């Protein structure tokens, strides 16, 4: 009987539910904004299991509102009757001033609004951290890799010296 309880999935009540780890490598993030996320019940349950993917997701404006597009939240398999589309656009909860500023930056500067992570705050509400950034060129990515490798090697050398 103890084995059945040990195999249960750990629910995420606070902390990171999904993360786009490659976003900071592919984009030079200038600014971050936290936004609320409109979700249905089974979507929240699926997020709490930590099964969402943000690797191909992006955010943008539609009809004066901001939406999260192409974020994959799989269907919850817990016997819930209501079904939802896993890649449906999900509305972002932002103030009008923030929406205007982000929409202006996207259209004027050619920046991209990239979701960096979905997390649950201390009240248990789902939030998405959006990064306003510009795409990096291939040589910028190589420079980032070289800097990261040097930092790692430097830390090893310092540890070896004592």
Helices and strands as residue ranges (DSSP letters): H 2-6, E 15-19, H 23-26, E 27-37, H 41-48, E 58-62, E 65-69, E 90-93, H 96-109, E 112-120, E 126-135, H 138-161
